[in-house]
Amino acid sequence: MKQRTWPSRSAASRFSSLPFSNVKEIHVSESSSGKNRTVKSSIYSTRSIRFCATSSSSSTSSKSSSEAADFSALPYDVLTKIAASFNLPNLRAASLVCRSWSEALRPLREAMLLLRWGKQFKHGKRGVKPNIEKALDSFLKGAARGSSLAMVDAGLIYWEMGKKEKAISWYQKAAELGDPAGQCNLGISYLQAEPPNTKEALKWLYKASIAGNSRAQYQLALCLHQGGGTDRNIKEAAKWYKKAAEGGYVRAMYNVSLCYSFGEGMVHSRQLARKWMKRAADHGHSRAQFEHGLALFSDGDMMKAVVYLELATRAGERAAAHIKNVILQRLSAASRDHAMLLVDRWRALPSS
């Protein structure tokens, strides 16, 4: 299972970084029109807001009327900026506050429809043939209506086209509207610039990380761990690795395991190292599958060991093949067949 996020892996470190290979996940985050996915397709956590305060028992009907008037008096441009990163359920909820809000948020509700069409054209879903130009057109129309989610998706397509300046421009607009995916992608764009602008990159990665974007948390941890334009802070890096791992980011799970294993930024714990290595392996991290398979082999659990080593071998970990073959020679024909059947049926746990 190939991991396809970036920046490039540093050969000097065992800790995994983001390979800059496939533009589909080149930018750590892609917006979602409906689901909270810290993935691709729901890469950042959407935020809901409480629109109306509960009135006290002593409130009068005239006070309630006054509060309603205050809601309707909120300028449209202010309201649309606040709601720019809302998903469809939150937009619908906000539209029920009052007639004025419903009218003000109509463009954003339209943007959600355009966003859905854009994703169908981009990925060829629901019987629609992939058409990148139609996808971009839909995203741009959604962005023009103020949706930061559509801005991020427009930026992704421009990046895939090699039009990085346009991509960064849309990321910037989304980031300034408070969109965590836009902030994350903008931060990574600054890291990929020539020369890199680490100060600006960290600024936006911090914002996205605080908002709960697991990919930003992972990338921030890499920056703090490896240095590269900022002071190294292993303890802080380990903290963000763990937050990203808890948010479902697979590469972070692997790095958390290494932190516990080597006592870097965390108290050395073989038990916790094994726990996070298995978790990364179960989510499809090929190196974790190899190392977890080795650990099982050392424990004498041959059947499970051969399953993880075969998964790692199929994912391209060549070193796993030799050990797997040694174990297979010790198993009966029935056990070997059963192990291969388990591998064939295996599916990675969903991740962000």
C-alpha positions in Angstrom: 0.0 0.0 0.0 1.7 3.1 -1.2 1.7 6.2 0.9 1.5 9.2 -1.3 1.8 12.4 0.6 4.8 14.7 0.9 7.5 16.3 1.3 10.3 13.9 0.3 11.6 11.3 2.6 14.9 12.1 4.3 17.4 9.3 3.8 19.2 10.2 7.0 16.3 9.3 9.3 14.3 6.2 10.1 11.3 8.3 10.7 9.0 8.4 7.7 8.2 11.6 6.0 5.9 12.4 3.1 7.1 11.3 -0.3 6.5 13.9 -3.0 5.3 11.5 -5.7 1.6 11.4 -6.5 -0.2 14.7 -7.0 -3.5 13.2 -6.0 -2.4 13.3 -2.4 0.4 15.7 -2.9 -1.4 18.1 -0.7 -1.9 16.7 2.5 -5.6 17.6 2.7 -8.6 17.5 0.5 -11.9 19.1 1.5 -15.1 17.2 1.9 -18.6 18.5 1.2 -20.3 16.4 3.8 -18.2 14.1 5.9 -15.6 14.8 8.5 -12.7 12.8 7.3 -9.3 13.5 8.3 -8.4 12.0 4.6 -8.4 12.1 1.7 -11.8 13.1 1.0 -12.3 14.3 4.4 -9.2 15.5 5.4 -9.9 18.0 7.9 -12.3 18.3 10.8 -15.2 20.5 10.1 -16.4 22.7 12.9 -19.9 23.3 14.0 -21.0 26.5 15.9 -23.7 27.2 18.3 -25.7 29.9 16.7 -28.2 30.9 19.3 -27.7 31.3 23.1 -30.4 29.8 25.3 -32.4 32.6 26.8 -32.8 32.7 30.6 -36.1 32.1 32.3 -36.4 35.8 33.1 -36.1 36.8 29.5 -39.1 38.6 28.1 -40.7 38.1 24.7 -39.5 41.6 23.7 -35.9 40.6 24.5 -36.2 37.5 22.4 -37.6 39.7 19.6 -34.6 42.0 20.0 -32.1 39.1 19.8 -33.8 37.9 16.6 -33.4 41.3 15.1 -29.7 41.2 16.0 -29.3 37.9 14.1 -30.9 39.3 11.0 -28.8 42.4 11.2 -25.5 40.6 10.9 -23.9 41.7 7.6 -24.1 39.2 4.8 -20.3 39.4 4.1 -19.5 38.7 7.7 -21.8 35.8 7.9 -20.5 34.2 4.7 -16.9 34.5 5.9 -17.8 32.8 9.2 -19.6 30.0 7.3 -17.0 29.7 4.5 -15.6 26.4 5.8 -19.0 24.9 6.8 -20.1 21.6 5.4 -23.6 21.1 4.2 -25.2 19.9 7.5 -23.8 23.0 9.3 -25.0 25.3 6.5 -28.4 23.9 6.6 -28.5 24.3 10.4 -27.3 27.9 10.1 -29.9 28.6 7.4 -32.7 27.8 9.9 -31.7 30.5 12.3 -33.7 33.2 10.5 -34.8 34.2 7.0 -32.0 36.7 6.7 -29.4 34.0 7.4 -31.1 31.6 4.9 -30.8 34.2 2.2 -27.2 35.1 3.1 -26.1 31.5 3.0 -27.8 30.6 -0.2 -24.5 31.0 -2.3 -22.7 28.6 0.1 -25.5 26.0 -0.2 -25.2 26.3 -3.9 -21.4 25.9 -3.6 -21.9 22.6 -1.8 -23.8 21.3 -4.8 -21.0 22.5 -7.1 -18.5 20.9 -4.9 -20.3 17.6 -5.1 -20.4 17.8 -8.9 -16.7 18.7 -9.0 -15.8 15.6 -7.0 -17.9 13.4 -9.2 -16.1 14.8 -12.3 -12.7 14.5 -10.6 -13.0 11.0 -9.4 -15.5 9.6 -11.9 -18.2 8.7 -9.3 -21.8 7.8 -9.7 -21.6 6.9 -13.4 -19.9 10.2 -14.3 -16.8 9.9 -16.5 -13.7 11.6 -15.1 -13.3 15.1 -16.5 -10.7 17.3 -14.8 -11.7 20.4 -16.7 -15.4 20.1 -15.6 -14.2 19.3 -12.1 -12.1 22.5 -12.0 -15.0 24.6 -13.4 -17.3 23.3 -10.7 -14.8 24.0 -7.9 -14.1 27.5 -9.2 -17.8 28.3 -9.3 -18.1 27.0 -5.7 -15.1 29.0 -4.7 -16.6 32.1 -6.3 -19.6 31.6 -4.0 -17.3 31.8 -1.0 -16.8 28.1 -0.1 -13.3 27.5 1.3 -13.8 23.8 0.7 -14.1 24.4 -3.1 -11.1 26.7 -2.9 -9.0 23.9 -1.6 -10.2 21.5 -4.2 -9.5 24.1 -7.0 -6.0 24.5 -5.6 -5.4 20.7 -5.7 -6.3 20.5 -9.3 -4.2 23.5 -10.2 -1.3 21.9 -8.4 -1.8 18.7 -10.3 -1.7 20.7 -13.5 1.6 22.2 -12.4 0.1 25.7 -11.9 1.5 26.1 -8.5 1.1 29.8 -8.2 -2.7 29.5 -8.8 -2.9 26.6 -6.4 -1.1 28.6 -3.7 -3.4 31.6 -4.3 -6.5 29.4 -3.6 -4.9 27.8 -0.6 -4.1 31.3 0.8 -7.7 32.4 0.4 -9.0 29.2 2.1 -6.4 29.5 4.8 -7.3 33.1 5.6 -11.0 32.0 6.0 -9.9 29.6 8.6 -10.0 26.4 6.6 -7.6 23.8 8.2 -7.1 21.9 4.9 -6.2 25.2 3.2 -3.8 26.1 6.1 -2.2 22.7 5.9 -1.7 22.8 2.1 -0.4 26.4 2.3 2.1 25.5 4.9 3.4 22.6 2.9 3.6 24.8 -0.2 5.9 27.1 1.7 8.1 24.1 2.6 8.3 23.1 -1.1 9.1 26.6 -2.3 12.6 27.5 -3.6 14.0 28.6 -1.2 11.6 27.2 1.5 9.9 29.7 3.7 10.0 27.7 7.0 8.7 30.6 9.1 5.5 31.0 7.1 5.1 27.2 6.7 5.2 26.7 10.5 2.8 29.5 11.1 0.1 27.9 8.9 0.9 24.3 10.0 0.5 25.4 13.6 -2.9 26.9 12.8 -4.1 23.8 11.0 -2.7 21.5 13.7 -4.5 23.4 16.5 -7.7 23.0 14.5 -7.1 19.2 14.5 -5.8 18.5 11.0 -3.8 15.3 11.4 -1.7 15.8 8.3 -0.7 19.2 9.4 0.1 17.8 12.8 2.3 15.1 11.2 4.1 17.6 9.0 4.7 20.0 11.9 6.1 17.1 13.9 8.5 16.3 11.0 9.7 19.9 10.9 10.3 20.0 14.7 12.0 16.6 14.6 14.3 17.1 11.7 15.1 20.8 12.2 15.6 22.1 8.7 15.0 25.8 9.1 13.8 25.7 12.7 15.1 24.6 16.1 14.8 20.9 16.7 12.4 20.0 19.5 12.1 16.3 19.9 9.6 16.4 22.7 7.3 18.7 20.9 7.6 16.7 17.7 6.6 13.5 19.6 3.6 15.3 21.0 2.4 16.2 17.5 3.2 12.8 16.1 0.9 11.3 18.7 -1.9 13.7 18.1 -1.7 12.9 14.4 -1.6 9.2 15.1 -4.6 9.4 17.4 -6.3 11.3 14.5 -5.8 8.3 12.3 -2.7 9.4 10.3 -0.9 6.2 9.5 2.7 7.5 9.1 2.4 9.2 12.4 1.4 5.8 14.0 4.7 4.4 12.8 6.7 7.3 14.0 5.0 7.2 17.4 6.1 3.6 17.7 9.7 4.6 16.9 9.5 7.4 19.5 8.5 4.8 22.2 11.0 2.3 20.9 14.0 4.6 21.1 12.8 6.9 23.9 12.8 10.0 21.7 10.5 12.6 23.1 8.7 9.9 25.0 9.5 7.5 27.8 10.9 4.3 26.4 8.1 1.6 26.3 8.4 -1.6 24.4 4.8 -2.4 25.0 3.6 1.0 23.6 6.0 0.7 20.7 4.6 -2.7 19.8 1.0 -1.4 20.2 1.6 1.5 17.7 3.6 -0.6 15.3 0.7 -3.1 15.1 -1.7 -0.3 14.6 0.3 1.2 11.8 0.6 -2.3 10.2 -3.1 -2.9 10.5 -3.7 0.4 8.7 -1.5 -0.7 5.8 2.0 0.8 6.5 4.3 -1.6 4.7 7.4 -0.9 6.9 5.3 -1.4 10.0 4.0 -4.7 8.6 7.6 -5.9 8.1 8.7 -4.8 11.6 5.6 -6.2 13.3 6.1 -9.5 11.4 9.7 -9.7 12.7 8.4 -9.1 16.2 5.9 -11.9 15.9 8.5 -14.2 14.5 10.7 -13.4 17.5 7.8 -14.3 19.8 7.3 -17.6 18.0 3.9 -16.7 16.5 4.7 -18.1 13.1 1.2 -18.0 11.5 0.7 -14.3 12.3 4.3 -13.4 11.4 4.0 -14.9 7.9 0.8 -13.0 7.3 2.3 -9.6 8.1 5.5 -10.5 6.3 3.6 -11.5 3.2 1.6 -8.2 3.3 4.9 -6.3 3.5 6.4 -8.3 0.7 3.4 -7.6 -1.6 3.7 -3.9 -0.7 7.3 -3.9 -1.9 9.4 -4.6 1.3 11.9 -6.9 -0.3 13.7 -7.7 3.0 10.5 -9.3 4.2 10.4 -12.0 1.5 13.5 -13.9 2.8 12.2 -14.2 6.4 8.7 -15.1 5.1 10.1 -17.9 3.0 12.1 -19.3 6.0 8.9 -19.4 8.1 6.9 -21.0 5.3 9.3 -23.9 5.2 8.5 -24.6 8.8 4.7 -24.7 8.3 2.6 -27.5 6.9 1.0 -27.2 3.5 -2.4 -26.6 5.1 -1.0 -23.9 7.3 0.7 -22.2 4.4 -2.5 -22.2 2.4 -4.4 -20.8 5.3 -1.9 -18.0 5.8 -2.1 -17.0 2.1 -5.9 -17.1 2.3 -5.8 -14.7 5.3 -3.5 -12.4 3.3 -5.8 -12.5 0.3 -8.8 -11.5 2.5 -6.9 -8.9 4.4 -8.1 -5.3 4.2 -6.4 -2.3 5.7 -8.2 -0.4 8.4 -9.5 3.0 7.2 -7.2 5.9 7.9 -7.2 9.7 7.5 
